[in-house]
Amino acid sequence: MELRDLHPSDDGLLVHVIEEAPGPVLLPVTSAQIGPGGDYSDLWATRYKVRWARVVRTGPGKRAKSGKRIPLDVKEGDVVSFAGMTKAEDGDFVLICQDDVLVVADKAN
């Protein structure tokens, strides 16, 4: 199977993990998960690493109850950050959902 044969469904995104970040990003505390001791522990940082990726393919969008497609907020070529338990390394291709996206980098900068 070739990469060009993969087509994400609904709000799925096929992303290519990259090393370079477009700049410093401040993430709100609410984007973190509370550790088992009730604090924002290093456990979250080791399990949920924030990564940067370029969107390679997008799904058509989720369907509303009416049956219409809801357009995605990101498009192919966008650079996004996402957090997850995946062990993706630089250069890997990963399938994520639009809801996993934390930040979309502004191309104007």
Order of alpha helices (4+ residues) and beta strands (2+ residues): beta-alpha-beta-beta-beta-beta
